[in-house]
Amino acid sequence: MADNLNTGLPPGEEDNLAGRVPGGPEAAPSAKQSPPAIPADQLASPASIDDEVERQMLEELARAEAHDATTAQPATVQSVEFDRFARSAPVGQPRNIDILLDVKLPVSIELGRTEMTIREILELGSGSVVELTKLAGEPVDLLVNNKIVARGEVVVVDENFGLRVTSLISPEDRLKSL
C-alpha cells in the first residue's frame, strides 16, 4: 500500500517512515504529531481509505497510551478515622426524662363508637340521639395520643364532665396496642 501513496516526503524518508515506532525516540513527546493528509484522489480504492484511517487511529491510540503510562499518578487511599462519641449517661442508670415532661399530647375520653351511613349523618339535627356501642354506666376509655392508657367513670364536677380513673392499662397491653 505504501507504493500507492504519495506522502509528500523525499524519496529516502518514505523508507524511514515505515520503520518508526509510535511514541519512540523519533517522536517528539511534547509536540503532538498528526499524520500527513492524503488527498482522496491519490488513494487506490475505498478499502485502502478505511485501512489508512484505521492505521492512523491505531497510531494515535498507541501515542495516547504511551503518554498516559508515563504521566499517570498512582491513586492514594487513606483510611478514615472518626471521633468517638462520649456517652451522656453511664450504662445501666436511668435516663433523665425531665426534658419530656413539658411535651403536650392530645388526651380524649371515648364514651363509645358507632357506624352510620352518610344518609343517617345528613339526617341528624338538633335533638337527634346517636346510639353508642357502650352501655350506660360502663367504664369509658382515656386515650392519650389515640392510645388507651386508662379506664374510668364519667363524673360531673361543677357542671362540667370529668373522668374518675378506675384502672390503668398494663404496660404489656399498651405495647400490644401499638
Secondary structure by P-SEA (a helix, b strand, c coil): ccccccccccaaaaaaaaacccccccccccbbbbcccccccccccaaaaaaaaaaaaaaaaaaaaaaaaaccccbbbbbbbbbbbbbcccccccccccccccbbbbbbbbcccccccaaaaaaccccbbbbcccccccbbbbbccccccbbbbbbbcccbbbbbccccccaaaaaaac
